[in-house]
Amino acid sequence: MELFYREFGQGSPVIILHGLFGFSDNWQTIAKGLSDNHLVVTPDLRNHGRSPHLPTHTYAEMAEDLRVFMEEHWMFSASVVGHSMGGKVAMQLALSHPDMVERLVVVDIAPGAAEDNHSSIFDALRRMDLSKMGSRKAAETYLAERISDAGTRQFLLKNITREDDGRYTWKMNLPVLWEHYRDILAPVTGVPFEKPALFIRGSRSDYIKDEDFPFIKSLFPQAEIRTVEGAGHWVHADQPTELLELLNNFLNR
């Protein structure tokens, strides 16, 4: 199973993992910003983007996907950056294969069980029959009636692609993601990761709460926790300059 990926620059390797409903393009600006000092690789996780669609979707499986991907690309150790769901994949890889992770960066997600913030989005997407949509504008109009936040709508619309026969389809494997949504909300588990770790949260997000700090420290004893002011859950979109500065300072030590 070969994950689709993009790469930028050269130097010590950094892997960036996107979140739920995302794909590698979402982190292109940050990847280019790190590429002066690093070989930056941005894969599509299973059931997302142009990577294979598979019947299951657990953190153990996605961490294994990444382990195999790294070994097949002669990348036996790398710094790993993950956002939201991708942050949990990064954590699981670090907990399961600490020798493969030099430094860990987790963006706006805690290691414990997550709250349900996406059921209403799943409901809107699952009710939308893309085969009957005549244009992207029609899809946007449909979502506008069900999802109030314009940024979220535009993020989701990037998942629509057009086939050779003119039909619109999802890039992501929406049925499997919904079927395994409880697995996506699940905590990560394993032996504590003793190497450097950085947790970054947005000041306008509640995905990492103050009360999560003890559990973070129990699994990642060296964890630093930083808050980016003016950022919501999509820190890389809201405050890219501040995020890039944090990443460069941490990864280049």
C-alpha positions in Angstrom: 0.0 0.0 0.0 1.7 3.2 -1.3 0.7 6.5 0.2 0.6 9.4 -2.2 3.0 12.2 -1.1 4.6 15.5 -2.0 8.1 16.5 -1.1 9.9 19.8 -0.7 13.5 20.9 -0.2 16.4 18.9 1.2 18.1 18.2 4.5 17.0 16.3 7.6 13.6 14.8 7.0 10.3 16.2 8.4 7.0 14.5 7.7 3.8 16.6 8.0 0.5 14.7 8.6 -2.9 16.4 7.8 -6.1 16.2 9.8 -9.5 14.7 9.1 -11.0 15.6 5.7 -7.6 17.0 4.7 -4.8 16.0 2.4 -1.2 16.9 1.6 -2.0 20.2 -0.2 -3.3 21.8 3.1 0.2 22.1 4.5 2.0 23.2 1.4 2.8 26.7 2.6 4.3 25.4 5.9 6.2 22.7 4.0 7.8 25.2 1.7 8.6 27.4 4.7 10.6 24.5 6.3 12.2 23.4 3.1 15.3 25.6 3.3 16.7 23.3 6.1 14.7 20.1 5.7 13.4 17.5 3.2 9.7 18.0 4.0 7.3 15.1 3.0 3.5 15.6 3.1 1.7 12.3 2.6 -2.0 11.8 2.2 -3.2 9.4 5.0 -5.2 6.4 4.1 -8.8 7.1 3.0 -7.8 10.7 2.2 -6.6 12.6 -0.9 -4.9 10.3 -3.5 -3.9 7.6 -1.1 -5.6 4.2 -1.2 -9.1 3.8 0.1 -9.2 0.9 2.6 -12.0 -0.6 4.7 -10.6 0.3 8.1 -9.2 3.5 9.8 -7.5 3.2 13.1 -4.5 5.0 14.6 -2.5 1.7 14.9 -3.1 1.1 11.2 -2.2 4.6 10.1 1.0 4.5 12.2 1.9 1.3 10.6 1.2 2.8 7.1 3.6 5.5 8.0 6.3 3.1 9.3 6.1 1.2 6.1 6.2 4.4 4.0 9.3 5.6 5.8 11.2 2.4 5.4 10.2 2.0 1.8 11.7 5.5 1.2 14.9 4.8 3.2 13.7 7.2 5.9 14.5 5.4 9.1 14.2 8.4 11.3 12.4 11.7 10.9 10.8 14.6 12.8 7.0 14.2 12.5 4.5 17.0 12.6 0.8 16.2 12.8 -2.4 18.3 12.9 -5.6 17.0 14.6 -6.2 13.4 13.4 -2.7 13.5 11.9 -1.4 14.6 15.3 -2.7 11.4 16.8 -1.1 9.4 14.0 2.2 11.1 14.8 1.8 10.5 18.5 0.9 6.8 17.9 4.0 6.4 15.7 6.2 8.0 18.4 4.7 5.7 21.1 4.9 2.6 19.0 8.2 3.2 17.2 10.2 5.8 19.1 13.4 5.0 17.2 11.7 6.3 14.0 10.8 9.7 15.5 13.5 12.3 16.3 11.2 15.1 17.3 7.4 15.2 17.6 5.2 18.2 16.9 1.4 17.9 17.6 -0.8 20.7 16.4 -4.1 21.3 18.3 -5.0 17.8 19.5 -4.6 16.0 22.8 -3.7 12.3 23.1 -6.9 11.4 25.0 -10.4 10.7 23.6 -11.6 13.6 21.5 -15.0 15.3 21.7 -17.4 14.9 18.8 -17.0 18.0 16.7 -17.8 16.5 13.3 -21.0 14.6 13.4 -23.0 17.5 11.9 -20.4 17.9 9.2 -20.5 14.2 8.4 -24.3 14.4 8.3 -24.2 17.3 5.7 -21.6 15.5 3.5 -23.4 12.2 3.6 -26.7 13.7 2.6 -25.1 15.5 -0.4 -25.5 13.4 -3.6 -22.5 14.5 -5.6 -23.6 12.6 -8.6 -26.5 15.0 -8.9 -24.4 18.1 -8.5 -24.0 19.9 -11.8 -21.2 22.2 -10.6 -19.0 23.1 -7.6 -21.2 26.1 -7.1 -24.2 23.9 -6.5 -22.2 21.9 -3.9 -21.2 25.1 -2.2 -24.8 26.4 -2.2 -25.9 23.0 -0.6 -23.3 23.2 2.1 -24.0 26.9 2.8 -27.4 25.9 4.0 -26.0 23.3 6.4 -22.5 24.6 7.5 -22.4 28.2 8.6 -18.6 28.7 8.7 -17.3 29.7 5.3 -13.8 28.6 6.0 -15.0 25.1 6.9 -17.1 24.9 3.7 -14.1 25.9 1.5 -11.9 23.4 3.3 -14.4 20.6 2.6 -15.1 21.6 -1.0 -11.4 20.9 -1.7 -12.3 17.3 -1.3 -14.5 17.3 -4.5 -12.9 16.1 -7.7 -14.3 15.7 -11.2 -14.0 12.3 -13.0 -13.2 12.0 -16.7 -16.9 11.4 -17.4 -17.8 14.7 -15.8 -19.2 13.3 -12.5 -18.2 14.8 -9.2 -16.9 12.5 -6.5 -15.1 12.7 -3.1 -11.4 12.4 -2.9 -11.8 11.0 0.6 -13.4 7.7 1.5 -16.4 9.3 3.2 -18.3 6.0 4.1 -15.4 4.4 5.8 -14.4 7.6 7.7 -18.0 7.8 9.0 -18.1 4.1 9.9 -14.8 4.5 11.8 -15.5 7.9 13.3 -15.3 6.5 16.8 -11.8 5.2 16.0 -10.9 8.7 14.9 -12.1 10.1 18.3 -10.2 7.3 20.2 -7.1 8.0 22.4 -3.6 6.9 21.5 -1.8 4.4 23.7 1.7 3.1 24.3 4.9 3.5 26.3 5.9 7.1 27.0 8.0 8.8 24.3 11.1 10.2 26.0 12.4 12.4 23.1 11.6 16.1 22.5 8.0 16.9 21.8 6.1 20.2 21.1 2.3 20.6 21.5 0.9 23.7 19.8 -2.7 24.9 20.4 -4.8 27.8 19.0 -6.0 30.3 21.6 -9.5 30.1 20.1 -9.6 26.3 20.0 -10.6 23.9 22.8 -9.0 20.8 21.3 -6.1 21.0 23.9 -7.5 22.1 27.3 -5.4 23.0 30.4 -6.7 19.9 32.0 -5.1 17.8 29.2 -1.6 18.8 30.3 -1.0 16.1 32.9 -2.0 13.3 30.4 0.2 14.9 27.7 3.1 14.9 30.1 2.5 11.3 31.2 2.9 10.1 27.6 5.4 12.7 26.5 7.5 13.8 29.5 9.6 16.3 27.5 6.6 18.0 26.0 6.5 21.7 25.6 3.1 23.3 25.2 2.7 26.6 23.3 -0.4 28.6 22.5 -0.7 30.6 19.3 -2.8 33.7 19.8 -5.6 34.5 17.3 -5.6 30.9 16.0 -8.5 28.5 16.0 -8.2 24.7 15.3 -6.6 25.3 11.8 -3.5 27.0 13.3 -1.6 26.6 10.0 -4.3 28.6 8.1 -5.0 31.2 10.8 -1.5 32.1 11.9 1.0 30.5 9.5 3.9 32.9 10.3 3.7 32.3 14.0 3.4 28.6 13.5 6.3 28.4 11.1 8.5 30.3 13.6 7.6 27.8 16.3 8.4 24.9 14.0 11.7 26.2 12.8 12.9 27.0 16.3 12.0 23.6 17.6 13.1 21.5 14.6 16.4 23.3 14.1 17.7 23.0 17.7 
